[in-house]
């Protein structure tokens, strides 16, 4: 399943989430990087052009909605698949995330198996 370049960028301000997702995804043989705030996230997305971004909504500097809108409005990043990963699971948050351009939405707490399944599904479609 190893793919050239950056496979997944995990963006969250909670170190535990970053470490756990990074561990699970690396165990699958994926190239993974992390970012802990919105500004760092946008910089890394533009530089690394990952295939998938797991994006928290509540972050310092720029929130997840703003990051998602920036990614999806950049023609060079249109192939980046954005999955919002958040503790805010209300329908309104899901709707706002999808309006911002997110491709998918997962709520915390999440199952590592569910994360791996989503990644396999997306990368399988894009290979």
Secondary structure, DSSP 8 states (H G I E B T S, - for coil): ---SS--EEEE-S-HHHHHHHHHHHHHTT--EEEESSHHHHHHHHHHH--SEEEE-SS-SSS-HHHHHHHHHT-GGGTT-EEEEEES--SHHHHHHHHHTT-SEEEESS--HHHHHHHHHHHHHHH-
